[in-house]
Amino acid sequence: MGRKFFGTDGIRGTANQYPMTAEMALKIGAAVGRYFRNDGDNQHRVVIGKDTRLSGYMFESALTAGLTSTGMNVFLLGPVPTPAVGLLTKSVRADLGVMISASHNHANDNGIKFFGPDGFKLSDDAELEIEELVMAGVEPAQPQNIGRAKRIDDGRFRYIERVKSALPSALPLRGLKVVIDCANGAAYRAAPEALWELGAEVIPIGTSPNGTNINQNCGSTSTQTASEAVVSHGADVGIALDGDADRVMIIDETGQVADGDQIMALLAKRWSEVGRLRGGALVATVMSNLGLERFMTSNGLKLERTSVGDRYVVERMRNGGFNLGGEQSGHIVMTDYATTGDGLLAGLQFLAAMVETGQPASALTKQFETVPQLLKNVRFGTGQEPLALASVKDAITDAEARLDGKGRLLIRKSGTEPLIRVMAECEDAGLLTDVVDGIVAEVQASV
C-alpha cells in the first residue's frame, strides 16, 4: 500500500492547502500521539520545534492540540534547527520529536517531520501506520488523561553546546572571519552564537526572519548573497544553511561555492587518514556526482549509493555500520554526533579542517573534478503523472541509449515538491544538454 501524504521527508505542501491544513495537523497530531501512547500511561512526551515560517504558529498549535488530546505531554522548543529536534528527542527521553518546516522551500510551504525516541526519523512502515490511524480516526484520552504543554527555553543552548563539543577543545576558531547565512530560518540565532562562542569573527546574514522571508534570496539554495558578503568583507569562508539548517553549502574566500559532494569528499578522506571512517565507505544518493565516486575509488574507499532523501542515507548508514554520509544538496550526516543532516555541524567540521591544515577554503573545497552534470526541473499539476506517459518513456529510453557507456541518466519525481527532476552526467557537454533538454521538452509537452 502506498503512502497517501507522507513524502521522502515527512509531510510537505502549501500551507492551508491539503495536506498542510490545521485540520489535518490536528488529526496527524492525534494519530501520532496514539501511535506512541498506546499503553494509556501519562508519562509520554513529545518535543516540537519549528522554523520561522508564519504558518508555523498555526501548525504548532494544531499539532499540540492533537497530541495532548491523546494524552501526550508536549514540550515546545520554538525556532530551532531540525537536528536539534533529533538531539533533544533522545536527550529528554521523549517518545517523539516533531519538526515543523519545509526546509529549503519558499515561505508559503510548510511541512512536518517526525523523529522516533532514538532521535532518528521514522521509517516508511511507521509512517504508513500513522497514515492509517489518521484515516481511521483515533479515540481521544479520558478528560483526566489529557496531556499538558509547556515551552522549553534552553533547547537552543543545549543544541549549541552539542555542536561545539564536536570540535576538539584545543581547536579554537580565533583568527577566522566567517560569514554565516542562516536563510532567515531556524538557525538564525543558534549558528552565529555557536561560531562566536568558538572564537570566530562572525558576519551574520539572513538573521532577520519576518515569517515570509525564509530562504528568500539567501541560504544554501541561493548563495549569491553569501558569496558577495564573503568577498566584500574579506572573509576566510562562508557557511550557507537552509531554512531548517540541515543543509549546508561552503563558500571559499573567492566567493566560489562547494556543494555537499565536495564537503563529503573532504571529510571522508580526512577521517580515513586517521582511522575514523567506519567501513571505509561514504554513503550518498544517486544524485551525487560521478566524480565523487571516482575520488573515493582512487583513495581506496567505497561509495554506497541510496535513493534520494537523507533518511534513506541514514538507514543505509545504520544498517551497514557507516558513520559518514549525505547528499549533494548539502545534507551531511555524521552519526558520531547527530541523527540527521546538520548544516552547522558540517560547517564546523570544515572550519576544523582549515585550522588543522592551515589551508585556505579554496584548497579544501576542490577535492575532485566533477563530471559535467545538468539538472532541470519541470513542474506539473495536481493529478498529473508525466512519467507514466508513453511519449515521455520513449524519450527516456532514447536518451539512455545515447548515453550508454558515456554517462548516466536519472529521472525522478520529487518527494517534496510537484516536480519532475531530469538529471544527466556526461563528459560530452553537447550530448549532455541535448539529452536533458529532449526529455524536459517531452515532459513539458505533457503537462
C-alpha positions in Angstrom: 0.0 0.0 0.0 1.4 3.4 -1.0 1.6 6.3 1.4 -1.0 9.0 0.9 0.5 12.2 2.2 4.0 11.3 3.6 6.8 12.0 1.1 10.5 11.4 1.2 10.9 13.8 4.2 7.7 13.8 6.2 4.6 15.7 5.0 5.0 18.8 3.0 2.9 21.2 0.9 1.4 24.7 0.6 0.2 26.0 3.9 -3.6 26.0 4.2 -4.0 23.5 1.3 -4.3 19.7 1.7 -2.5 18.1 3.3 -0.9 21.0 5.1 -4.1 22.4 6.8 -4.7 23.0 10.5 -7.4 20.3 10.4 -5.0 17.7 9.1 -2.3 18.7 11.5 -4.8 18.2 14.3 -5.6 14.7 13.0 -2.0 13.9 12.4 -1.1 15.0 15.9 -3.8 12.8 17.4 -2.8 9.8 15.2 0.9 10.0 16.0 0.1 10.6 19.7 -2.0 7.4 19.7 0.8 5.6 17.9 3.3 6.4 20.6 1.0 6.5 23.6 -0.6 3.1 23.2 -0.4 1.9 26.8 -2.5 4.5 28.5 0.4 5.8 30.6 0.5 9.5 31.1 4.3 9.9 31.2 4.7 10.0 27.4 6.3 13.2 26.0 7.0 14.9 22.6 9.2 17.8 21.7 8.1 20.2 18.9 10.5 22.5 17.1 9.8 24.8 14.1 11.5 27.2 11.7 10.4 30.8 11.2 7.5 30.5 8.7 4.4 32.4 9.6 2.3 29.2 9.3 4.4 27.6 12.0 2.3 29.1 14.7 -0.8 27.5 13.2 0.7 24.1 12.9 2.4 24.2 16.3 -1.0 24.9 17.9 -2.9 22.3 15.9 -0.3 19.5 16.5 -0.2 20.4 20.2 -4.0 20.1 20.4 -4.0 16.7 18.6 -1.1 15.3 20.7 -2.5 16.5 24.1 -5.9 15.1 23.1 -4.4 11.6 23.2 -2.5 12.2 26.4 0.9 13.2 25.1 2.8 15.9 27.1 4.3 18.5 24.7 7.5 20.4 25.1 7.6 23.4 22.7 11.1 24.4 21.6 10.3 27.3 19.4 12.6 28.0 16.4 15.4 25.5 16.4 17.3 23.6 13.7 15.9 20.3 12.6 19.0 18.4 14.0 18.3 20.0 17.4 14.9 18.2 17.5 16.6 14.9 16.8 19.1 15.6 19.5 16.6 16.7 22.1 14.1 13.9 21.4 16.7 11.4 22.7 18.2 13.7 25.3 15.0 14.4 27.2 13.8 10.8 26.8 10.8 11.8 24.6 8.8 9.3 22.7 8.6 11.5 19.7 10.1 14.6 18.1 8.3 16.8 15.6 9.9 19.5 13.4 7.6 21.9 11.6 9.5 23.0 8.5 9.5 22.8 4.7 13.3 23.0 4.8 14.6 24.8 1.7 11.1 25.5 0.2 9.7 29.0 -0.1 7.7 30.6 2.8 4.3 29.6 1.6 5.1 25.9 2.0 5.4 24.1 5.3 5.9 20.5 6.5 6.0 18.1 9.4 8.9 15.8 10.1 8.9 13.1 12.8 11.7 11.6 14.9 11.4 8.4 17.0 12.7 8.0 20.6 16.2 7.2 19.3 16.4 10.6 17.6 16.2 9.1 14.0 13.5 9.8 11.5 10.6 7.4 11.4 10.6 4.5 9.0 8.3 4.1 6.0 6.4 1.4 7.8 5.8 3.7 10.9 4.6 6.5 8.6 2.2 4.1 6.9 0.7 3.0 10.2 0.3 6.7 11.2 -1.5 7.4 7.9 -3.9 4.5 8.6 -4.6 6.0 12.1 -5.3 9.4 10.5 -7.8 7.9 8.0 -9.5 5.7 10.7 -9.6 8.4 13.4 -8.5 7.8 17.0 -10.3 7.8 20.3 -9.2 10.7 22.5 -8.0 10.3 26.0 -10.3 10.5 29.0 -10.5 14.0 30.5 -8.2 13.2 33.4 -5.6 11.9 31.0 -5.3 14.9 28.6 -1.7 15.9 28.1 0.0 19.1 29.1 2.0 21.6 27.1 4.8 23.9 28.1 7.6 25.9 26.5 11.2 24.9 26.9 13.7 27.8 26.9 17.0 26.1 26.9 16.7 23.9 23.7 18.7 26.2 21.6 21.5 26.4 24.1 21.7 22.6 24.6 22.0 22.3 20.8 24.8 24.9 20.7 26.8 23.1 23.3 26.4 19.8 21.5 27.7 21.1 18.2 30.5 22.9 19.9 31.5 19.7 21.7 32.1 18.0 18.3 35.3 20.1 17.9 38.4 19.4 20.0 38.6 21.8 22.9 42.1 22.8 21.8 40.9 23.9 18.4 39.6 27.5 18.7 38.4 29.3 15.7 40.1 32.6 16.7 41.5 34.4 13.6 38.9 33.1 11.2 36.5 35.5 9.7 33.3 33.6 8.9 30.2 34.7 7.0 27.2 32.7 8.3 24.0 32.8 6.2 21.1 31.5 8.2 18.5 31.8 5.4 16.2 33.8 7.8 15.4 30.4 9.2 15.6 28.1 12.2 19.3 28.7 13.0 19.2 32.5 12.9 20.3 32.7 16.5 22.0 29.3 17.2 24.5 29.4 14.3 26.0 32.9 14.9 26.1 32.3 18.6 27.9 28.9 18.3 30.5 30.4 15.9 31.1 33.4 18.2 31.5 31.3 21.3 34.1 29.2 19.4 36.2 32.4 18.8 35.4 33.2 15.2 34.8 36.7 13.9 31.2 36.3 12.7 29.5 38.2 9.9 25.8 37.1 10.1 23.4 37.4 7.3 19.9 36.0 6.8 19.2 36.5 10.5 16.1 38.8 10.4 13.2 36.4 9.9 9.7 38.0 9.5 7.7 34.9 8.8 7.7 35.3 5.0 11.4 35.8 4.0 12.8 32.3 4.8 15.1 31.1 2.0 14.3 34.3 0.1 17.5 35.3 -1.9 19.6 33.7 0.8 20.7 30.4 2.3 22.1 27.3 0.7 19.8 27.3 -2.3 20.5 31.0 -3.1 24.2 31.5 -2.3 24.9 34.7 -4.2 24.2 36.9 -1.2 26.6 34.9 1.0 29.2 34.8 -1.8 29.1 38.6 -2.2 29.4 39.0 1.6 32.5 36.8 1.8 34.2 38.8 -0.9 33.2 42.2 0.3 34.1 41.5 3.9 37.4 39.7 3.0 36.2 36.7 4.9 38.0 33.4 5.1 35.0 31.3 4.4 31.2 31.4 4.2 28.7 28.9 5.6 25.2 28.9 4.0 22.5 27.0 5.7 18.9 26.3 4.5 15.7 27.2 6.3 15.8 24.4 8.9 19.7 24.2 9.0 20.0 20.6 8.0 21.8 21.5 4.7 25.0 23.5 4.1 27.0 24.9 1.3 30.5 26.2 1.8 31.8 29.4 0.1 35.6 29.8 -0.3 37.4 33.1 0.1 37.0 33.9 -3.6 33.2 33.5 -3.4 33.1 30.1 -5.1 30.5 27.6 -3.8 31.2 24.0 -2.8 28.3 21.5 -2.6 27.7 18.5 -0.4 29.8 16.2 -2.6 33.0 18.2 -2.2 32.4 18.5 1.6 31.8 14.8 1.9 34.9 14.0 -0.1 37.0 16.2 2.2 35.6 14.6 5.4 35.8 11.1 4.0 39.5 11.5 3.1 40.4 13.1 6.4 38.5 10.6 8.5 40.0 7.7 6.6 43.5 9.0 7.2 43.1 9.0 11.0 41.1 5.7 11.0 37.7 7.3 11.8 35.8 6.4 8.6 33.9 3.3 9.6 33.6 0.6 6.9 35.9 2.6 4.6 32.9 4.0 2.9 30.8 7.1 2.3 27.0 6.8 1.9 25.5 9.1 -0.7 22.5 9.2 -3.0 22.1 8.5 -6.7 22.3 12.3 -7.3 26.0 12.5 -6.2 28.4 13.3 -8.9 30.3 10.5 -10.7 33.5 12.5 -9.8 32.9 11.7 -6.1 32.6 8.0 -6.9 35.9 8.2 -8.8 37.5 10.1 -6.0 36.5 7.5 -3.4 37.8 4.7 -5.5 41.1 6.4 -6.2 41.6 6.7 -2.4 40.8 3.0 -1.8 37.4 3.8 -0.4 33.8 2.9 -1.3 30.8 4.9 -2.3 27.5 3.4 -1.2 24.5 4.9 -3.1 20.9 5.1 -2.0 17.6 6.6 -3.1 17.2 10.4 -2.8 16.4 11.5 0.7 18.7 11.9 3.7 16.7 9.4 5.8 17.5 6.7 3.2 21.1 7.7 3.6 20.8 7.3 7.3 19.1 4.0 7.0 21.9 2.6 4.9 24.5 4.1 7.3 22.8 2.4 10.3 22.4 -0.9 8.5 25.9 -1.0 7.3 27.7 0.4 10.3 28.9 3.5 8.4 29.3 6.9 10.1 29.5 9.4 7.3 27.0 10.1 4.5 24.9 12.8 2.9 23.6 14.4 -0.3 24.9 16.6 -3.0 22.3 19.1 -1.9 24.2 19.7 1.4 22.7 17.2 3.9 25.8 15.9 5.7 25.1 13.2 8.2 27.7 12.3 10.9 26.2 9.7 13.1 29.0 10.0 15.6 27.5 13.4 16.5 23.9 13.6 15.2 21.0 11.6 14.0 20.2 13.6 10.9 21.8 16.1 8.5 23.3 19.0 10.4 24.5 22.0 8.3 26.1 23.9 11.2 27.9 20.8 12.5 29.2 20.1 9.0 30.3 23.7 8.6 32.2 23.5 11.9 34.0 20.3 10.7 35.1 22.2 7.6 36.4 25.1 9.7 38.3 22.5 11.8 40.0 21.2 8.6 41.0 24.8 7.8 42.6 25.3 11.2 44.3 21.9 11.3 45.7 22.1 7.8 46.4 25.8 7.6 45.0 25.7 4.1 42.5 28.3 2.7 39.0 27.2 2.0 39.6 27.3 -1.8 42.2 24.5 -1.4 39.8 22.3 0.6 36.7 22.7 -1.4 38.2 21.2 -4.6 38.7 17.6 -3.7 37.9 16.2 -7.2 37.0 17.3 -10.7 33.3 17.0 -11.2 31.8 15.2 -14.3 29.6 17.7 -16.1 26.2 17.4 -14.6 22.9 19.0 -15.7 19.8 19.1 -13.7 16.5 20.6 -14.8 13.1 20.6 -13.1 9.7 20.5 -14.7 6.6 21.5 -12.5 3.4 19.5 -13.1 -0.1 19.9 -11.9 -2.3 18.0 -9.4 -3.3 14.6 -10.6 -0.8 14.5 -13.5 1.7 11.7 -13.9 4.1 12.7 -16.7 6.5 9.8 -16.2 3.6 7.3 -16.9 3.1 8.6 -20.5 4.4 6.6 -23.4 5.9 9.6 -25.1 8.0 10.5 -22.0 9.0 6.9 -21.5 10.2 6.7 -25.2 12.2 9.9 -24.7 13.9 8.5 -21.7 14.7 5.2 -23.4 16.2 7.1 -26.3 18.3 9.2 -24.0 19.6 6.2 -22.1 20.7 4.6 -25.4 22.6 7.7 -26.4 24.4 7.9 -23.1 25.2 4.2 -22.9 28.9 4.0 -21.9 29.3 7.7 -21.9 27.4 8.9 -18.8 24.3 8.3 -16.7 20.7 9.5 -16.6 18.4 9.9 -13.6 14.8 10.8 -13.9 12.6 11.0 -10.8 9.6 12.7 -9.3 10.5 14.9 -6.3 9.2 13.7 -3.0 8.8 17.2 -1.6 7.5 19.3 -4.5 5.4 18.7 -7.6 8.5 18.5 -9.9 10.0 16.0 -12.3 13.8 16.2 -11.9 15.8 15.4 -15.0 19.5 14.9 -14.3 22.3 13.6 -16.5 26.1 13.3 -16.4 28.4 13.1 -19.4 31.8 14.3 -20.4 30.4 15.4 -23.8 28.7 18.8 -22.9 26.8 18.9 -26.1 25.3 15.5 -25.7 24.6 16.2 -22.1 22.5 19.3 -22.9 20.8 17.6 -25.8 19.5 14.6 -23.9 18.3 16.6 -20.9 16.6 19.2 -23.0 14.9 16.5 -25.1 13.4 14.8 -22.0 12.4 18.2 -20.4 10.6 19.2 -23.7 8.7 16.0 -23.8 7.7 16.3 -20.1 6.7 19.9 -20.6 4.5 19.0 -23.6 2.6 16.5 -21.4 1.7 18.9 -18.5 
